[in-house]
Amino acid sequence: MTEHKEPTLGVGEAANLLCVHPNTLRQWEAQGLIKSRRVGSRRDRLFLQSDVELLRTSALIFKPKKRAKSSKPELKGGQS
């Protein structure tokens, strides 16, 4: 039986897709939000592309909306 290898991404590639700093991705891995596989003598992290896409989709769903700036000018000097 042949093993089908799923595409993987390094920390930098995965972080770019998620629009986060690589250290944020490392923290998420430590918290168990995403799993990685360690490879090579440097123990580099590899993330399954499907896991990164799932996390990206989840982040889009739960990303808070930015508030629109108020159209009213702010008063200065404590005036009401």
N, C-alpha and C positions, 0 to 999 in steps of 0.2 A: 504494500500500500504506500503510495507516494504522499508525502506531506506537502500540503499547499501552504506556502509562506505568504503571509499577509504583509502588505507594505508597512514599513516603519519609518519614523521620523526621529531625528535627533532633537535635543533640547531646544536649540536655536530655531530650527524649522517649526517645531510644534508651538513654541512660544509666539513666533511670528503669526502663525495661523490663528492663534487665540488672542492676538493683540495684547499680550502681557509680557512682562520682563521674564527672562529665563528663571530667575530666582523665585518668582511667583509660582511658576510651574513646578519647581522643585518642592516648594512648600505644599502645594496641592497634592503632590505625590506623597509627601510625608504624612499628610492628613488623610490619605486614603481616597481622595477624589478621583485619582487616575493612577493606573499601574504602569510601571516601566520594567523593562528587562535590562539587566546590566551586562555589558559585553566588553571584551578586550581587557588588556592589562591595566588600563586606566579606569576600568569599570564605568564606561560611558553609559548613559541612559538612552534607551530606545523605547519609543512609545508607538503602540499600534495606531495606524492612521485612523482606523475606525473609532478607537477610543477618543482620539483628539477631536474628531468630527462630532461625536456624541457630546463631549464636553462643550464644544463650541456652540452646538445647537441649544444645549441647556443654558449656557451663558446668555444667549440671545433672548431666551424666554424670560429669564429672571433678571435681566439687566434693568435697573431702575431708569425710568424716563427722566430726562433733564427738564427742569422747570423752566418755563419761558420767563424771560426777564419782564419785570413790570413795565408797563408803558407810562406809568405815572412818574414824573420827575421827583427825586428825593428832595425834601426840604432841608436846608442847612441852618445851623444855629438854633436848633430846638423850636423852630416855629411850627405851629400847627395849622 
